Amino acid sequence: MIGTLDPNRKSVTIIGAGVSGLLAGYALKKQGYQVRIFEQSSRAGGLIETKTTLQGPAESAAHSLMVNPEVEAVLCDLGVEMYGVNPGSHARYIYRKGKMRRFPLTFFEAIQTLIRIFSKPARPIDPESASLAEWCRTYVGDAALKYLLAPFVTGVFAASPEELLLSAAFPRLVPEFPEKSLVGNFLSKRKSKSAPKAEPPRMMAPRFGMTDLIAKLRSKLATEIEYGRKLESLPDSNVVLAIPAPDLATLLDANDPMAARALREIEYSPLITCTVFIRSDSFTKNPPRGVGVLIPRDEGLRILGVLFNSSAFPERTKTPEMHSYTVMLGGTSDPKALELSDLQIREIIETELKTLFHLRAPSDAIEITRWKKAIPVYSGKVREAREALKRTLCSRPGTMVFTNYSKDVSIRGMILALKGF
Ligand SMILES: Cc1cc2nc3c(=O)[nH]c(=O)nc-3n(C[C@H](O)[C@H](O)[C@H](O)COP(=O)(O)OP(=O)(O)OC[C@H]3O[C@@H](n4cnc5c(N)ncnc54)[C@H](O)[C@@H]3O)c2cc1C
């Protein structure tokens, strides 16, 4: 989050009732603040919505979150029932040379990667200005960049590692000693920090879909949310701004043109998410088990990845003979995908899922959601906008920005940041 509240005032206005605005309202109300939330639309949740279909739930955006004990405590307090990944379904795949593989590198590439992570770099990176791709090429190698990091990053940001600023997107990867190897940095960090080892987070999903998180937050803020209230100018402090960068830029045009310009520069990846339902008898082999598959570019498929919803989590379909998948299409590498008609999207998905899963018949149903501006691309532009907000709008206590470009794009990151209020 950017900025601080004025501790002398015990009331706060929050703009935006997406998950970040609701989380802010929940945390601040608990601290005794009198909270008001203004939401321009007629519903809370913003990007997040679980649609109900005849075949099962279909998420429009986020489908799961990484949960550690701190996040679990918040979800528990809210009363959100969570499921962990089904036993035996933890596998994650990368598609390469026509097959889904748990380890996509060749023997030779694996050896090269091992050598690289133990070797001092020939040319260390500048940790502040390096892209994620430069970091990976320097400390891990080209094969890992292409077949491990790039598909993973596409799955999270729908953008490429070349576009992401290391220090903005993955600050924990910034090497403390750029001249040392990756392993050297890891060992130095371990020596200098004697903190107890934290439990690794687990992937979990709400039993009743992501909408349940929104519903539980909403119920804690039943009288505080005002719908159909589009803010046209900034209210007095205290205010928490939890709205996308272009909307905040519009609010700031008159009073803060510098911050408005910087916010407008933030790019968003375009993305299509499709929940696809397929019957058991459409598979010529067993349906795939695991969390999902990511598709590197240049492997002959247009889709970016597939989440295996019903393999990973229970209750994702109405009947056991139905299987649910979420397919992602578009991203910064394929913005034209957003112009495709529903029919064209359906054709691409069916053709490519047939290749991927060896299907004999097409899917039963597809639920399509298009996002022209899905996820902020964590490039240098995000850092510049944050700096501009710190220098201007948020320079004095009373105004905060708390949303998915202020620090962390994930819901887990937002929950962890609540202690900053
Ligand atoms: C396809 C996709 C998949 C994702 N998957 C995951 C995932 O699996 N796990 C995860 O952790 N994260 C995931 N994310 C990221 C996460 O969902 C988002 O970062 C998060 O939902 C953003 O929430 P927000 O509240 O910051 O913004 P938004 O959801 O955009 O909410 C902003 C709200 O502000 C309102 N608003 C805007 N302007 C005004 C105004 N002037 N006055 C009043 N109201 C206004 C809008 O109507 C909206 O309701 C995913 C994102 C996408 C797009």
The ligand as a MOL file (V3000), in Angstrom:
LIG
                    3D

  0  0  0     0  0            999 V3000
M  V30 BEGIN CTAB
M  V30 COUNTS 53 58 0 0 0
M  V30 BEGIN ATOM
M  V30 1 C -8.2210 -13.4730 -15.1440 0
M  V30 2 C -7.6190 -13.1690 -13.8040 0
M  V30 3 C -7.2450 -14.2320 -12.9760 0
M  V30 4 C -6.7050 -13.9610 -11.7140 0
M  V30 5 N -6.3730 -15.0170 -10.9160 0
M  V30 6 C -5.9480 -14.7760 -9.6420 0
M  V30 7 C -5.7730 -15.8510 -8.7340 0
M  V30 8 O -6.0350 -17.0120 -9.0660 0
M  V30 9 N -5.3450 -15.5590 -7.4800 0
M  V30 10 C -5.1140 -14.2820 -7.0480 0
M  V30 11 O -4.7130 -14.0830 -5.9040 0
M  V30 12 N -5.3010 -13.2350 -7.8950 0
M  V30 13 C -5.7220 -13.4460 -9.1710 0
M  V30 14 N -5.9740 -12.3950 -10.0120 0
M  V30 15 C -5.7130 -11.0330 -9.5250 0
M  V30 16 C -6.8390 -10.4940 -8.6410 0
M  V30 17 O -8.0730 -11.0720 -9.0040 0
M  V30 18 C -6.9330 -8.9780 -8.7870 0
M  V30 19 O -5.6600 -8.3950 -8.5490 0
M  V30 20 C -7.9310 -8.3960 -7.7910 0
M  V30 21 O -9.2020 -8.9880 -7.9300 0
M  V30 22 C -8.0440 -6.8860 -8.0160 0
M  V30 23 O -8.9220 -6.3660 -7.0570 0
M  V30 24 P -9.0760 -4.7960 -6.8440 0
M  V30 25 O -10.0830 -4.6320 -5.7830 0
M  V30 26 O -7.7370 -4.2070 -6.5990 0
M  V30 27 O -9.5880 -4.2050 -8.2370 0
M  V30 28 P -10.9860 -4.4300 -9.0040 0
M  V30 29 O -11.4370 -5.8330 -8.8780 0
M  V30 30 O -10.7620 -3.8880 -10.3710 0
M  V30 31 O -12.0520 -3.5150 -8.2170 0
M  V30 32 C -12.0710 -2.1180 -8.3540 0
M  V30 33 C -13.4870 -1.6470 -8.0110 0
M  V30 34 O -13.4930 -0.2200 -8.0230 0
M  V30 35 C -14.6830 0.2350 -8.6450 0
M  V30 36 N -14.4330 1.6140 -9.1300 0
M  V30 37 C -13.5870 2.0150 -10.1190 0
M  V30 38 N -13.6030 3.3580 -10.2290 0
M  V30 39 C -14.4640 3.8420 -9.3010 0
M  V30 40 C -14.8910 5.1590 -8.9030 0
M  V30 41 N -14.4420 6.2680 -9.4840 0
M  V30 42 N -15.8000 5.2710 -7.8670 0
M  V30 43 C -16.2830 4.1580 -7.2500 0
M  V30 44 N -15.9050 2.8890 -7.5900 0
M  V30 45 C -14.9910 2.7250 -8.5930 0
M  V30 46 C -14.9300 -0.7920 -9.7490 0
M  V30 47 O -16.2760 -0.7960 -10.1700 0
M  V30 48 C -14.5230 -2.0840 -9.0330 0
M  V30 49 O -15.6040 -2.6770 -8.3700 0
M  V30 50 C -6.5200 -12.6170 -11.2760 0
M  V30 51 C -6.9100 -11.5680 -12.1140 0
M  V30 52 C -7.4790 -11.8260 -13.3580 0
M  V30 53 C -7.9430 -10.6870 -14.2040 0
M  V30 END ATOM
M  V30 BEGIN BOND
M  V30 1 1 1 2
M  V30 2 1 2 3
M  V30 3 2 2 52
M  V30 4 2 3 4
M  V30 5 1 4 5
M  V30 6 1 4 50
M  V30 7 2 5 6
M  V30 8 1 6 7
M  V30 9 1 6 13
M  V30 10 2 7 8
M  V30 11 1 7 9
M  V30 12 1 9 10
M  V30 13 2 10 11
M  V30 14 1 10 12
M  V30 15 2 12 13
M  V30 16 1 13 14
M  V30 17 1 14 15
M  V30 18 1 14 50
M  V30 19 1 15 16
M  V30 20 1 16 17
M  V30 21 1 16 18
M  V30 22 1 18 19
M  V30 23 1 18 20
M  V30 24 1 20 21
M  V30 25 1 20 22
M  V30 26 1 22 23
M  V30 27 1 23 24
M  V30 28 2 24 25
M  V30 29 1 24 26
M  V30 30 1 24 27
M  V30 31 1 27 28
M  V30 32 2 28 29
M  V30 33 1 28 30
M  V30 34 1 28 31
M  V30 35 1 31 32
M  V30 36 1 32 33
M  V30 37 1 33 34
M  V30 38 1 33 48
M  V30 39 1 34 35
M  V30 40 1 35 36
M  V30 41 1 35 46
M  V30 42 1 36 37
M  V30 43 1 36 45
M  V30 44 2 37 38
M  V30 45 1 38 39
M  V30 46 1 39 40
M  V30 47 2 39 45
M  V30 48 1 40 41
M  V30 49 2 40 42
M  V30 50 1 42 43
M  V30 51 2 43 44
M  V30 52 1 44 45
M  V30 53 1 46 47
M  V30 54 1 46 48
M  V30 55 1 48 49
M  V30 56 2 50 51
M  V30 57 1 51 52
M  V30 58 1 52 53
M  V30 END BOND
M  V30 END CTAB
M  END
